[in-house]
């Protein structure tokens, strides 16, 4: 039996910063409302780069830091809800862009839980011995699906990409996860819809690319499901909250994180937060945070982390990791 371990992380975010003050000029909102309800101060927005380009740049950051030969990469999984095409997948486009000619590459769609779902899948491939390493990226250009006239959603989201290179290891790295879905609540957070119109039926030709959200329903789901899932994961693996050095939550909303902190009885100073600078970058949110923590040397070998997220689907994810 093998284990998999995170060896290197990397990230890429677009340079363009959109502040709350700038949004104040576009919709009926204000900096105080956005900060107090979400903890978000600014977000990055693509100036034309699409999802696979962000993903490839974050992959290049990982390759550079780890001095990895692209031809040695065996598996690439990109978690994204916003690929630029139906085909090729963002992962295949990354494979070509970085020259990882031997890698098997595919995408996973699990919205904001996507990175943890992808990490879980890559871990299984490595544990079974199928592959020795994997590049797992979360990448989103949400700005192309945001209705910039809708104040209830446009203040929340941002663009970015980040990921991790994981490798076969004798020691546990990715320990276990608790991931799940409730498709019956899927419409609480939906976007990018096309009817099934074609030349053989009379279905109306209609598309609506914008993200729509029942904010309260998602808030209630997140504050109930994430603590439940994290508690179950800790219990099943005999891990106490005292063993967790940091929780790396999905960076959707500071108020949600505060409730999770209270329910798990883990103080807020052990939650890593950066939503103030990036907003909710969906599948990129947890790996952007993880990469910052690695870059700041906040974690050392052997430290135990809890990744905790939720998102469209609706989905949830908790994962225990030893650095
Ligand atoms: N600026 C100013 N006012 C706003 C606003 C904005 N950007 N967005 C909404 N409002 C208004 C609403 O229209 C409402 O006005 P009304 O009472 O006149 O109808 C009022 O503020 C209160 O709205 P409400 O929905 O009660 O606010 P809230 O406290 O629930 O906060 C969210 C809204 C979206 C911040 C909150 O529900 C949330 O974070 N939900 C989870 C969303 C999320 O994380 N989604 C991603 C999941 S991965």
Boltz pocket constraint, residues with backbone or C-beta under 6 A from the ligand:
constraints:
  - pocket:
      binder: B
      contacts: [[A, 28], [A, 29], [A, 30], [A, 33], [A, 34], [A, 37], [A, 38], [A, 112], [A, 151], [A, 152], [A, 153], [A, 155], [A, 189], [A, 213], [A, 214], [A, 215], [A, 216], [A, 218], [A, 219], [A, 252], [A, 253], [A, 280], [A, 310], [A, 311], [A, 312]]
      max_distance: 6.0
